[in-house]
């Protein structure tokens, strides 16, 4: 170690407070980078494991393949494992107690399939040949059928078809019913006798609304043929973006009908065939990483800039005794090296420890709230540690580069006299006369000081600006992710839905509103109607998608979900949107939900827009469809009383080309009865919110008739909300970490600046400045800091928000809105932080002796 480096190390030891503040800032920066990288890797690992636990581990599915095609798939260089699957069809369960589940759905796997998919055996063993079968616990225990191990069951297997439809139905399609019961048929294709050899837990991949209980049997390649084909489910050797193109090419080469992909799992590998989604993910990742790096660089740079400013006289003395520019520059780099060697390992360990503690604290919360079975684990990979180390080293290097260049250029005389940071020209310190007139002499002195100590002033302002940008952009990012989540999910604004057959009336549901824990309820009637909208009122996207043959007399067809709310719910809804419920009820006017969200099939974007150009419409002519003649026949005209974007419980967006019309039960009945003898099919639903949805569901199951169905959607809705909450915890944790750097840097900058001005303050006091005047000057300086930071911070934040919005628009389309409350909070916080730092720094100055301060040349 040469003499210059020894002096640098000694200088760091002697200036312990500043050194510790710098190390603290770098440690937090490194910890933050480490935490972000570790969180991303760990969370993707969790979602991969959860996806595999729920749906099995597979990447590509080749459908309806013959033995020859299976052999070609096995030989493909990309293939690691092949699972054989054969959906044998549905068999009726005449003794089933669940009206919505009248079938047994038989699926066959080979031995590899039983290992690859999450199948939990309760008792017995898995099928070993195609004459053996396992059934779910629901069939064996809960549905009153009474099957047990060893029983032989004869099943008539076939496919489900909705009346009049040619395509068969799958497990993703619920039982097709209308007010008269089932409207689907089962076409038998073969009969098979099986022996029950085991009982399994209900498979996680079976949808809650599936009409068939899952039963599993055995299949292998020899049991398949050209007529009896199956599906080949492939686990790949390596997951890359090219897998989509490769699979499609393989399917084309071997004349395979169809190929599909496990998009959920592949998404967690960072692979997706949705280019818009990829652009959104990469754009957002780039913006967030840029914010982290820019924020860290700027804040750490300020710490080193202050160090160089304080060491200016020291560097000048070195220069006067022969130190070269290179030695002075390297002394700053050496300072960065020492701080980096201390900070980076501690920061990495702190980041990993912080994530470990965080994961341990929230794992139970995640399992319960998100309904997942896997735990969040800290995943440390060489790549993630290397990435965190490299980013941190680059951050420190960039942070020290400019101060190092500055240190090398300072002349010995200027450095010893310490004139390089002080601007005393008339132009440099010129202030407006209004400042003295409005705020007084103290404000003018404070402003002149900020102008002449420009370096430290800029360092503090930049720290404040970075804090503003980080807080506002991350707040905006979180709120937009919430909006995107809302658009991509079905509109579910209730906990429980109750439905029955067409014989039930609204009064039959009313007793359920008094059940324990029910906080809100609504009984909704619905009919599917139609209307014609003038060309000037129809939105452009509707005009684009309709052929000219669909347009009638210059009007465009819209489908109308026509809703009737019970009177209490209707009044509450009207009051919530600021409408006069009495006036609406008296005039039989409707509330029209003039907002829709839909997904563009071509681009995959989620769009939010108005349903119609509302200025052009004051009433709607409603038509009912005559399904015998397939013609729309006039029903009635409804006046539009209120247009709103507020959605009531149980009602959702109709999508593109639709408009929701909401009236009271009485108005609904009047409109439907005035249809001139034509039959208009209506549906009746009850929606509930509950303080304890699970207990409410249990109470409903006991109180309801057997032919009513209860759907508890609370867990699914809560999962989305808790996912957002979880994301908010981490994002605002990130804000907290980098804000700590900002606050530490602001305190360091301001306290150093105040300490360097001891002689100035002593002179001001010696010429008559009172303690009150001194306080006014400090307060005005605080205000100037805050105003300057807001002047730059808010516009830059808005620009970054715009970039985030443009990135999200690749997948979601909705209006841009500023987070006004967050901007207000940021403004208040800035003035609080600056005022606190100025107060903390000036308290010690007030107690100093004027004579001693005037004698002192430097701190």
C-alpha positions in Angstrom: 0.0 0.0 0.0 1.5 3.3 -1.1 1.6 6.5 1.1 -1.4 8.1 -0.7 -3.6 5.0 0.0 -2.4 4.8 3.6 -3.5 8.5 4.0 -6.8 7.7 2.4 -7.4 4.8 4.8 -6.4 7.0 7.7 -8.8 9.7 6.5 -11.6 7.2 6.5 -10.9 6.1 10.0 -10.7 9.7 11.3 -14.0 10.7 9.6 -15.9 7.8 11.2 -19.4 9.3 11.0 -19.2 10.1 7.2 -17.5 6.8 6.5 -20.2 4.8 8.4 -23.0 6.7 6.6 -21.4 5.9 3.2 -20.9 2.2 4.2 -24.4 2.1 5.5 -25.8 3.5 2.2 -23.8 1.1 0.1 -24.8 -1.9 2.3 -28.5 -1.0 1.9 -27.9 -0.6 -1.9 -26.2 -4.0 -2.2 -28.8 -5.6 0.1 -31.6 -4.1 -2.0 -30.1 -5.4 -5.3 -29.5 -8.8 -3.7 -33.0 -8.9 -2.3 -34.6 -8.0 -5.6 -32.6 -10.6 -7.5 -33.2 -13.3 -4.8 -36.9 -12.4 -4.6 -37.3 -12.8 -8.4 -35.4 -16.1 -8.5 -37.2 -17.4 -5.3 -40.7 -16.4 -6.4 -40.3 -17.9 -9.8 -39.1 -21.1 -8.1 -42.1 -21.1 -5.9 -44.5 -20.6 -8.8 -42.8 -23.3 -10.8 -43.1 -25.7 -7.8 -46.7 -24.7 -7.2 -47.7 -25.1 -10.9 -46.1 -28.6 -10.9 -47.8 -29.5 -7.6 -51.2 -28.4 -9.0 -51.0 -29.4 -12.7 -48.0 -31.7 -13.0 -44.7 -31.1 -14.7 -45.0 -30.9 -18.4 -44.3 -28.5 -21.2 -45.8 -29.6 -24.5 -48.9 -31.7 -25.3 -49.4 -33.4 -28.7 -53.0 -34.3 -29.0 -54.6 -37.3 -30.7 -51.4 -39.1 -31.6 -51.0 -42.6 -32.9 -48.3 -45.1 -31.7 -46.1 -44.2 -34.7 -46.3 -40.5 -33.9 -45.6 -41.2 -30.2 -42.4 -43.0 -31.3 -41.3 -40.0 -33.3 -42.0 -37.7 -30.4 -39.9 -40.0 -28.1 -37.0 -39.9 -30.6 -37.1 -36.1 -30.9 -33.9 -34.5 -29.5 -35.8 -32.0 -27.4 -37.8 -34.7 -25.6 -36.8 -35.8 -22.1 -39.9 -37.7 -20.8 -43.2 -38.7 -22.6 -46.4 -39.2 -20.6 -49.3 -41.0 -22.4 -52.8 -39.7 -21.6 -56.1 -40.9 -23.0 -59.4 -39.3 -22.1 -61.8 -42.2 -22.3 -65.0 -40.2 -21.7 -67.9 -39.8 -19.3 -70.1 -42.4 -17.7 -73.4 -41.5 -16.0 -73.7 -41.8 -12.2 -77.4 -42.3 -11.7 -77.1 -42.3 -7.8 -75.1 -39.1 -7.6 -76.5 -36.7 -5.0 -74.8 -33.6 -6.7 -77.0 -32.4 -9.6 -74.1 -30.5 -11.0 -71.9 -33.6 -11.1 -73.8 -36.5 -12.6 -70.8 -38.1 -14.3 -67.7 -40.1 -13.8 -64.9 -38.9 -16.0 -62.4 -41.6 -16.9 -58.8 -40.7 -17.8 -55.9 -43.0 -18.5 -52.2 -42.6 -17.9 -49.1 -44.7 -18.4 -46.8 -45.4 -15.4 -44.8 -42.2 -16.1 -48.0 -40.2 -16.0 -48.8 -41.4 -12.5 -45.4 -40.2 -11.4 -45.4 -36.9 -13.3 -48.8 -35.6 -12.2 -49.9 -34.8 -8.7 -51.9 -37.9 -7.8 -52.3 -38.6 -4.1 -53.3 -42.1 -3.2 -55.4 -42.4 -0.1 -55.6 -46.2 0.0 -55.1 -49.2 -2.3 -52.7 -49.0 -5.3 -52.6 -47.3 -8.7 -53.8 -49.1 -11.8 -51.4 -51.5 -13.4 -53.4 -52.5 -16.4 -56.4 -51.2 -18.4 -58.9 -53.3 -16.4 -58.1 -51.5 -13.1 -59.3 -48.1 -12.0 -59.0 -45.7 -9.0 -61.8 -43.3 -8.0 -61.8 -40.1 -6.0 -62.7 -39.8 -2.3 -65.8 -37.8 -3.3 -67.3 -40.7 -5.2 -66.3 -43.3 -2.6 -67.3 -41.4 0.5 -69.2 -38.2 0.0 -71.7 -38.8 -2.8 -73.7 -41.7 -1.5 -72.8 -44.1 -4.2 -70.8 -46.4 -1.9 -68.1 -47.7 -4.1 -65.2 -49.4 -2.4 -61.9 -51.2 -3.2 -62.5 -54.5 -4.9 -65.8 -53.6 -6.5 -66.4 -54.1 -10.2 -68.1 -51.4 -12.0 -69.5 -51.4 -15.5 -69.3 -48.0 -17.2 -70.9 -46.9 -20.5 -68.4 -44.4 -21.7 -69.1 -41.6 -24.2 -68.9 -37.9 -25.0 -71.0 -35.0 -23.8 -72.7 -32.7 -26.4 -74.8 -29.6 -25.8 -78.2 -29.7 -27.6 -77.7 -28.7 -31.2 -73.9 -28.5 -30.9 -71.4 -30.6 -32.9 -68.3 -30.1 -30.7 -68.1 -32.3 -27.6 -67.8 -30.8 -24.1 -64.8 -31.2 -21.8 -64.1 -31.0 -18.0 -63.7 -27.3 -18.4 -67.3 -27.0 -19.5 -69.8 -27.1 -16.6 -73.1 -29.1 -16.9 -75.2 -27.4 -19.5 -78.7 -26.5 -18.0 -81.6 -24.2 -18.5 -84.7 -23.5 -16.4 -86.1 -26.9 -17.3 -83.0 -28.9 -16.4 -80.1 -30.4 -18.4 -79.7 -29.4 -22.0 -76.9 -31.8 -22.9 -76.7 -35.4 -23.9 -74.2 -38.3 -23.5 -73.4 -40.3 -26.6 -72.1 -43.7 -25.6 -69.2 -45.0 -27.6 -68.1 -48.1 -25.6 -68.7 -50.1 -22.5 -66.0 -51.2 -20.1 -65.8 -53.1 -16.8 -63.2 -52.1 -14.3 -62.1 -53.3 -10.8 -61.6 -50.6 -8.2 -58.0 -50.9 -6.9 -57.5 -47.7 -5.1 -59.0 -44.4 -3.8 -57.3 -41.0 -4.6 -57.8 -37.5 -3.3 -59.7 -35.2 -5.7 -57.0 -34.2 -8.3 -56.0 -30.6 -8.1 -56.4 -30.1 -11.8 -60.1 -31.0 -11.7 -62.0 -27.7 -11.9 -64.6 -27.1 -9.1 -67.3 -26.7 -11.8 -66.4 -29.9 -13.7 -69.5 -32.1 -14.2 -67.5 -35.4 -13.8 -65.7 -36.9 -10.8 -62.2 -38.0 -12.0 -61.4 -41.7 -12.2 -58.0 -43.0 -13.4 -57.1 -46.1 -15.3 -54.0 -47.4 -17.2 -52.8 -47.0 -20.8 -49.6 -47.7 -22.6 -48.4 -47.4 -26.2 -49.5 -50.9 -27.2 -53.1 -50.1 -26.2 -53.3 -47.2 -28.6 -54.0 -47.5 -32.3 -54.8 -45.4 -35.3 -58.5 -45.4 -34.2 -57.9 -45.2 -30.5 -55.4 -42.4 -30.2 -54.1 -40.5 -27.1 -52.2 -37.5 -26.0 -48.4 -37.4 -25.7 -47.4 -35.0 -22.9 -43.8 -34.1 -23.1 -41.2 -32.9 -20.5 -38.4 -31.1 -22.4 -34.7 -31.4 -21.9 -34.3 -27.6 -21.9 -36.9 -24.9 -21.8 -36.2 -22.1 -24.3 -38.2 -19.7 -26.4 -37.6 -21.9 -29.4 -39.8 -24.7 -28.0 -42.9 -23.2 -29.6 -41.5 -23.2 -33.1 -39.8 -26.6 -32.6 -43.1 -28.2 -31.3 -45.1 -26.8 -34.2 -42.5 -27.9 -36.7 -42.5 -31.5 -35.2 -46.3 -31.6 -35.3 -46.3 -30.5 -39.0 -43.6 -33.0 -40.0 -45.5 -36.0 -38.4 -49.1 -34.8 -39.3 -50.1 -34.3 -35.6 -53.5 -32.7 -35.3 -52.9 -30.3 -32.5 -50.2 -29.1 -30.1 -50.7 -27.1 -26.9 -48.4 -25.8 -24.2 -48.4 -25.5 -20.4 -48.4 -21.7 -20.6 -48.7 -21.3 -16.8 -45.5 -23.2 -16.1 -43.6 -21.9 -19.1 -44.4 -18.3 -18.1 -42.4 -18.9 -14.8 -39.5 -20.0 -16.9 -39.6 -16.6 -18.6 -40.9 -18.2 -21.7 -44.2 -17.2 -23.4 -45.6 -17.2 -26.9 -47.5 -14.0 -26.2 -45.1 -11.3 -27.6 -47.1 -8.5 -26.1 -46.8 -10.1 -22.7 -43.1 -10.6 -23.2 -42.6 -6.9 -24.2 -44.6 -5.9 -21.1 -42.5 -8.0 -18.8 -39.1 -7.0 -20.3 -40.0 -3.4 -20.5 -41.2 -3.2 -16.8 -38.1 -5.2 -15.7 -35.8 -2.8 -17.6 -37.5 0.2 -16.0 -37.4 -1.1 -12.5 -33.8 -2.2 -12.8 -32.9 1.2 -14.3 -34.6 2.9 -11.3 -32.6 0.8 -8.8 -29.3 1.4 -10.5 -29.8 5.1 -11.2 -31.1 5.6 -7.6 -28.1 3.7 -6.1 -25.5 5.3 -8.3 -26.9 8.8 -7.7 -27.1 8.4 -3.9 -23.7 6.7 -3.5 -22.2 9.2 -5.8 -23.4 12.0 -3.6 -21.7 10.3 -0.6 -18.4 10.2 -2.5 -18.9 13.7 -3.8 -19.2 15.0 -0.3 -16.1 13.0 0.7 -14.1 14.6 -2.0 -15.4 18.1 -1.1 -14.4 17.5 2.5 -11.0 16.1 1.5 -10.3 19.0 -1.0 -7.8 20.6 1.3 -6.2 17.3 2.1 -5.9 16.5 -1.6 -4.4 20.0 -2.3 -1.8 19.5 0.3 -0.9 16.1 -1.3 -0.6 17.8 -4.6 1.6 20.5 -3.2 4.1 17.9 -2.1 4.2 16.1 -5.4 1.1 13.8 -5.7 0.2 13.3 -9.3 -3.3 13.5 -10.8 -3.3 9.8 -11.2 -2.5 9.3 -7.5 -5.2 11.7 -6.4 -7.8 10.0 -8.7 -6.7 6.6 -7.5 -7.1 7.6 -3.9 -10.8 8.1 -4.5 -11.0 4.8 -6.3 -9.2 3.2 -3.4 -11.7 4.7 -1.0 -14.5 3.1 -3.1 -12.6 -0.2 -3.0 -12.3 -0.2 0.8 -16.0 0.7 1.2 -16.9 -1.9 -1.5 -14.8 -4.7 0.2 -16.6 -4.0 3.5 -20.1 -3.3 2.1 -20.7 -5.8 -0.7 -20.3 -9.0 1.4 -22.3 -7.5 4.3 -24.9 -6.2 1.9 -25.3 -9.6 0.1 -25.6 -11.4 3.5 -28.0 -8.8 4.7 -30.1 -9.1 1.6 -30.2 -12.9 1.8 -30.9 -12.7 5.6 -33.6 -10.2 5.1 -35.3 -12.4 2.4 -35.0 -15.4 4.7 -36.7 -13.6 7.6 -39.3 -12.1 5.3 -40.1 -15.5 3.7 -40.3 -17.2 7.2 -42.7 -14.5 8.4 -45.0 -14.6 5.4 -45.0 -18.3 4.5 -48.0 -19.2 6.7 -49.8 -16.1 5.4 -49.0 -17.1 1.8 -50.2 -20.7 2.2 -53.4 -19.7 3.9 -54.3 -16.5 1.9 -53.2 -17.7 -1.6 -54.3 -21.3 -1.2 -50.9 -22.7 -2.3 -49.3 -25.8 -0.9 -45.6 -24.9 -1.5 -43.5 -22.7 0.7 -41.5 -19.7 -0.4 -37.8 -20.6 -0.1 -34.6 -18.6 -0.4 -33.1 -19.7 -3.7 -29.4 -18.7 -4.0 -27.8 -19.4 -7.4 -24.3 -18.5 -8.5 -25.8 -16.4 -11.2 -27.9 -14.4 -8.8 -25.0 -13.7 -6.4 -22.7 -12.9 -9.3 -25.3 -10.5 -10.7 -25.8 -8.8 -7.4 -22.0 -8.4 -6.9 -21.4 -7.1 -10.4 -24.3 -4.6 -10.3 -23.0 -3.4 -6.9 -19.4 -3.1 -8.1 -20.4 -1.3 -11.2 -22.6 1.0 -9.0 -19.7 1.8 -6.7 -17.3 2.4 -9.7 -19.7 4.7 -11.5 -20.4 6.5 -8.2 -16.7 7.1 -7.6 -15.7 7.9 -11.2 -16.9 11.6 -11.4 -15.6 12.5 -7.9 -12.3 10.9 -8.8 -11.9 12.9 -12.0 -12.8 16.0 -10.0 -10.2 15.3 -7.4 -7.5 14.8 -10.0 -8.2 18.2 -11.6 -8.2 20.3 -8.4 -5.1 22.6 -8.3 -3.1 22.7 -5.1 -3.8 26.5 -4.4 -7.6 26.2 -5.0 -7.8 23.1 -2.9 -5.9 24.5 0.0 -8.0 27.8 -0.2 -11.2 25.6 -0.7 -12.6 27.9 -3.3 -13.7 25.3 -5.9 -17.1 24.7 -4.4 -17.9 28.3 -3.5 -19.3 30.6 -6.2 -19.0 34.2 -5.3 -19.6 35.9 -8.6 -22.5 38.4 -8.7 -24.3 36.4 -11.3 -23.9 33.1 -9.5 -25.5 34.4 -6.2 -28.0 36.8 -7.7 -31.5 36.5 -6.2 -34.9 38.1 -7.0 -35.8 41.2 -5.1 -39.2 39.7 -4.4 -37.5 37.1 -2.2 -36.4 39.8 0.3 -39.7 41.7 0.0 -41.9 38.7 0.6 -39.9 36.5 2.9 -37.3 38.9 4.4 -33.5 39.2 4.6 -33.1 35.8 6.2 -34.6 34.1 3.2 -32.4 36.0 0.8 -29.3 35.0 2.8 -30.4 31.4 2.9 -31.0 31.4 -0.9 -27.6 33.1 -1.6 -25.9 30.4 0.5 -27.5 27.6 -1.5 -26.4 29.2 -4.7 -22.8 29.7 -3.7 -22.6 26.2 -2.2 -23.9 24.7 -5.3 -22.3 21.3 -5.1 -23.7 20.4 -1.7 -27.0 22.0 -2.6 -27.3 19.9 -5.8 -26.3 16.7 -3.9 -29.1 17.2 -1.4 -31.6 18.1 -4.1 -30.7 15.1 -6.2 -31.2 12.8 -3.2 -34.6 14.3 -2.6 -35.5 14.0 -6.3 -34.5 10.3 -6.4 -36.6 9.7 -3.3 -39.6 11.3 -5.0 -39.1 9.4 -8.2 -38.7 6.1 -6.5 -41.8 6.5 -4.3 -44.1 7.8 -7.0 -43.0 5.4 -9.7 -43.3 2.3 -7.5 -46.6 3.5 -6.2 -47.8 4.0 -9.8 -46.4 0.6 -10.8 -48.2 -1.1 -8.0 -51.6 0.6 -8.7 -51.3 -0.2 -12.4 -50.5 -3.9 -11.7 -53.7 -3.9 -9.6 -55.6 -2.4 -12.5 -54.1 -4.9 -14.9 -55.0 -7.7 -12.6 -58.6 -6.5 -12.4 -58.8 -6.4 -16.2 -57.3 -9.9 -16.7 -59.6 -11.5 -14.1 -63.3 -12.1 -14.3 -65.3 -9.4 -12.4 -65.9 -11.1 -9.1 -67.2 -8.6 -6.5 -68.9 -11.1 -4.2 -68.1 -14.0 -1.9 -70.9 -16.5 -2.6 -73.4 -17.1 -5.4 -76.6 -19.1 -4.8 -78.6 -20.5 -7.8 -81.6 -22.7 -8.2 -83.9 -23.9 -10.9 -86.5 -21.7 -12.7 -89.3 -22.5 -10.2 -87.8 -20.4 -7.4 -88.8 -16.8 -6.8 -86.9 -14.0 -5.1 -88.7 -14.6 -1.9 -87.3 -18.1 -1.7 -83.8 -16.6 -1.3 -84.7 -13.8 1.1 -84.4 -15.9 4.2 -80.7 -16.5 3.5 -79.9 -12.8 4.0 -80.4 -13.4 7.8 -77.7 -16.0 8.1 -74.8 -15.3 10.4 -71.8 -13.3 9.0 -73.7 -12.1 5.9 -72.7 -8.4 5.5 -74.2 -7.7 2.1 -76.6 -9.4 -0.2 -78.3 -8.8 -3.5 -81.0 -10.8 -5.4 -80.5 -10.4 -9.1 -82.7 -11.2 -12.0 -81.2 -11.4 -15.5 -82.4 -11.7 -19.1 -80.5 -11.6 -22.3 -81.8 -8.9 -24.6 -80.6 -6.9 -27.6 -80.7 -3.3 -28.8 -79.8 -1.3 -31.8 -77.4 1.6 -31.4 -77.1 4.6 -33.8 -73.8 4.7 -35.8 -72.8 7.9 -34.1 -73.2 6.3 -30.7 -71.5 3.0 -31.4 -67.8 2.8 -30.5 -65.3 2.3 -33.3 -64.2 -1.2 -32.3 -67.8 -2.5 -32.6 -68.0 -0.9 -36.1 -64.8 -2.5 -37.1 -65.7 -6.0 -36.1 -69.2 -6.2 -37.6 -69.9 -7.0 -41.2 -72.1 -4.7 -43.2 -74.8 -7.4 -43.1 -75.1 -7.1 -39.4 -76.0 -3.4 -39.6 -79.7 -2.5 -39.8 -80.8 0.9 -41.1 -77.4 2.4 -40.1 -77.7 1.0 -36.6 -75.4 -1.5 -34.9 -76.6 -4.5 -32.8 -75.6 -4.6 -29.1 -76.5 -7.4 -26.7 -78.0 -6.3 -23.4 -77.6 -8.1 -20.2 -80.8 -6.8 -18.5 -80.6 -6.9 -14.7 -83.2 -6.5 -12.0 -82.0 -5.7 -8.5 -84.1 -6.1 -5.4 -85.4 -2.7 -4.2 -83.1 -2.4 -1.2 -80.0 -3.2 -3.3 -81.2 -0.9 -6.1 -81.6 2.0 -3.7 -78.2 1.4 -2.1 -76.6 1.2 -5.6 -78.3 4.4 -6.8 -77.2 6.2 -3.6 -73.6 5.0 -4.1 -73.4 6.4 -7.6 -75.1 9.7 -6.6 -78.4 9.0 -8.4 -82.0 9.8 -7.2 -83.4 6.3 -6.4 -87.0 7.6 -6.0 -86.9 9.3 -9.3 -85.5 6.2 -11.1 -88.2 4.0 -9.5 -91.0 6.3 -10.3 -90.0 6.7 -14.0 -88.9 3.1 -14.4 -85.6 4.5 -15.7 -82.5 2.4 -15.9 -78.9 2.7 -14.6 -76.6 1.9 -17.5 -73.1 0.5 -16.9 -71.2 2.4 -19.6 -67.8 0.7 -19.2 -66.6 -2.5 -20.6 -63.3 -4.5 -20.6 -62.3 -7.1 -23.1 -59.3 -8.8 -24.6 -58.4 -8.3 -28.2 -58.0 -11.7 -29.8 -55.4 -10.5 -32.3 -53.0 -8.6 -30.0 -53.9 -10.2 -26.7 -54.3 -6.7 -25.2 -56.8 -6.1 -22.3 -58.9 -3.1 -23.3 -61.0 -0.9 -21.0 -63.4 1.6 -22.8 -66.9 3.0 -22.8 -69.6 0.7 -24.1 -71.2 3.5 -26.2 -70.7 7.2 -26.9 -73.1 8.2 -24.2 -73.8 11.8 -25.4 -75.7 10.4 -28.4 -78.1 8.1 -26.4 -80.9 8.9 -23.9 -83.0 5.7 -24.3 -82.6 2.1 -25.5 -85.1 0.0 -27.5 -84.9 -3.5 -26.1 -85.5 -6.6 -28.2 -86.0 -10.2 -27.2 -84.7 -13.0 -29.4 -87.3 -15.4 -30.8 -85.1 -18.6 -30.9 -87.6 -20.4 -33.2 -87.4 -17.8 -36.0 -84.0 -16.4 -34.9 -85.3 -12.9 -35.2 -85.1 -10.1 -32.7 -88.6 -8.8 -31.8 -89.3 -5.5 -30.1 -89.9 -5.7 -26.3 -89.9 -2.2 -24.8 -88.1 1.1 -24.5 -86.1 2.0 -21.4 -85.1 5.5 -20.5 -81.4 5.9 -19.5 -81.6 7.6 -16.1 -77.9 7.4 -15.1 -74.7 6.4 -16.8 -72.0 5.0 -14.5 -68.8 3.0 -14.3 -69.6 1.8 -10.8 -70.3 -2.0 -10.8 -72.9 -3.4 -8.4 -72.4 -6.7 -6.6 -73.0 -9.7 -8.9 -72.9 -7.8 -12.2 -69.9 -7.7 -14.5 -68.7 -6.2 -17.7 -70.5 -7.6 -20.8 -67.5 -7.3 -23.0 -67.2 -5.8 -26.5 -70.5 -5.1 -28.2 -72.6 -5.3 -25.0 -74.1 -2.8 -22.5 -75.4 -3.7 -19.1 -78.8 -2.2 -18.2 -79.9 -2.2 -14.5 -83.4 -1.7 -13.1 -85.4 -2.7 -10.0 -87.2 -6.0 -9.7 -90.6 -4.3 -10.3 -89.4 -2.6 -13.4 -87.7 -5.8 -14.6 -91.0 -7.8 -14.2 -93.0 -5.1 -16.0 -90.7 -5.1 -19.0 -90.6 -8.9 -19.2 -94.3 -9.3 -18.9 -95.0 -6.7 -21.6 -93.4 -9.0 -24.3 -96.7 -9.8 -26.0 -96.8 -13.5 -25.3 -93.3 -14.2 -26.4 -91.2 -16.2 -23.9 -88.2 -14.4 -22.5 -85.9 -16.7 -20.5 -85.0 -15.2 -17.1 -82.4 -16.3 -14.5 -82.4 -15.6 -10.8 -79.2 -15.4 -8.6 -78.4 -14.4 -5.1 -75.0 -12.9 -4.3 -73.5 -12.4 -0.9 -70.6 -10.9 0.9 -69.7 -12.4 4.3 -67.3 -11.7 7.1 -66.6 -15.5 7.2 -67.5 -16.9 3.8 -66.6 -20.5 4.8 -69.0 -20.5 7.7 -71.7 -18.9 5.6 -71.3 -21.6 3.0 -71.7 -24.2 5.7 -74.9 -22.5 6.9 -76.2 -22.2 3.4 -75.6 -25.9 2.7 -77.7 -26.8 5.8 -80.5 -24.3 5.0 -80.9 -24.6 1.2 -83.1 -27.1 -0.6 -81.1 -29.9 -2.3 -81.7 -28.5 -5.8 -80.0 -25.2 -5.0 -76.3 -24.7 -5.7 -73.8 -22.7 -3.7 -70.6 -21.4 -5.3 -68.0 -20.0 -2.9 -65.7 -17.7 -5.0 -64.2 -16.0 -2.0 -61.0 -18.0 -2.1 -60.3 -17.3 -5.8 -61.0 -13.6 -5.4 -59.0 -13.4 -2.2 -56.1 -15.1 -3.9 -55.9 -12.3 -6.4 -56.2 -9.6 -3.8 -53.7 -11.2 -1.5 -51.3 -11.7 -4.4 -51.5 -7.9 -5.0 -51.0 -7.3 -1.2 -48.0 -9.5 -1.2 -46.5 -7.7 -4.2 -47.2 -4.4 -2.5 -45.3 -5.5 0.7 -42.2 -6.2 -1.4 -42.5 -3.2 -3.6 -43.0 -0.8 -0.7 -40.2 -2.6 1.2 -38.0 -1.7 -1.7 -39.2 1.9 -1.4 -38.3 1.8 2.3 -34.8 0.5 1.7 -33.8 3.0 -0.9 -35.5 5.8 1.0 -33.2 4.9 3.9 -30.3 5.5 1.7 -31.8 8.8 0.6 -32.6 9.9 4.1 -29.1 8.9 5.3 -27.6 10.8 2.4 -29.7 13.9 3.0 -28.9 14.0 6.7 -25.2 13.5 5.8 -25.2 16.2 3.2 -27.1 18.8 5.2 -25.2 18.2 8.5 -21.9 18.4 6.6 -23.0 21.6 4.9 -24.1 23.1 8.2 -20.8 22.1 9.9 -18.8 23.7 7.1 -20.7 27.0 7.6 -19.8 27.4 11.3 -17.7 30.5 10.6 -20.5 32.0 8.4 -23.1 31.5 11.1 -20.7 33.0 13.7 -20.2 36.0 11.5 -23.9 36.5 11.0 -24.5 36.3 14.8 -21.6 38.7 15.4 -23.3 41.3 13.3 -26.6 41.0 15.0 -28.6 38.0 13.6 -31.0 36.9 16.3 -31.9 33.3 17.1 -35.3 33.9 15.6 -33.7 35.3 12.4 -31.3 32.3 12.3 -34.3 29.9 12.6 -36.1 31.7 9.8 -33.0 31.4 7.5 -32.8 27.7 8.2 -36.5 27.2 7.6 -36.4 29.1 4.4 -33.5 27.0 3.2 -35.5 23.9 4.0 -38.4 25.3 1.9 -36.0 26.1 -1.0 -34.6 22.5 -0.9 -38.1 21.0 -0.9 -39.5 23.3 -3.7 -36.5 22.7 -5.9 -36.7 18.9 -5.4 -40.4 18.9 -6.2 -39.9 21.2 -9.2 -37.7 18.5 -10.8 -38.9 15.4 -9.1 -42.6 15.6 -10.0 -42.1 16.1 -13.8 -39.5 13.4 -14.0 -41.7 11.0 -12.0 -44.6 11.7 -14.4 -42.3 10.9 -17.3 -41.2 7.6 -15.8 -44.9 6.8 -15.0 -45.6 7.5 -18.7 -42.9 4.9 -19.7 -44.4 2.4 -17.3 -47.9 3.1 -18.7 -46.6 2.6 -22.3 -45.0 -0.7 -21.3 -48.2 -2.0 -19.7 -50.2 -0.8 -22.8 -48.5 -3.6 -24.7 -50.8 -6.0 -22.9 -53.5 -3.8 -21.2 -55.2 -0.7 -22.5 -56.9 1.8 -20.2 -56.7 5.5 -19.4 -53.6 7.1 -17.8 -54.3 8.7 -14.4 -51.8 10.2 -11.9 -51.6 9.0 -8.3 -52.6 12.3 -6.8 -52.7 11.0 -3.2 -49.2 9.5 -3.5 -47.9 12.8 -4.9 -49.4 14.6 -1.9 -47.8 12.2 0.5 -44.4 12.6 -1.3 -44.7 16.4 -1.0 -45.4 16.3 2.7 -42.6 13.7 3.3 -40.0 15.8 1.5 -40.6 18.8 3.7 -40.6 16.7 6.8 -37.3 15.0 5.9 -35.5 18.3 5.0 -36.9 20.1 8.0 -35.8 17.3 10.3 -32.3 17.2 8.9 -31.9 21.0 9.1 -33.2 21.1 12.6 -30.9 18.2 13.7 -27.9 19.8 12.1 -28.5 23.3 13.4 -29.1 22.4 17.1 -25.4 21.8 17.6 -24.5 25.1 15.8 -26.7 27.2 18.1 -24.6 26.2 21.1 -21.2 27.1 19.6 -19.1 29.9 20.9 -18.8 32.8 18.3 -15.1 33.5 19.0 -14.1 29.8 18.7 -16.1 29.4 15.5 -14.5 32.5 13.9 -11.0 31.2 14.7 -11.8 27.8 13.1 -10.7 27.4 9.6 -12.4 24.1 8.8 -14.4 21.4 10.5 
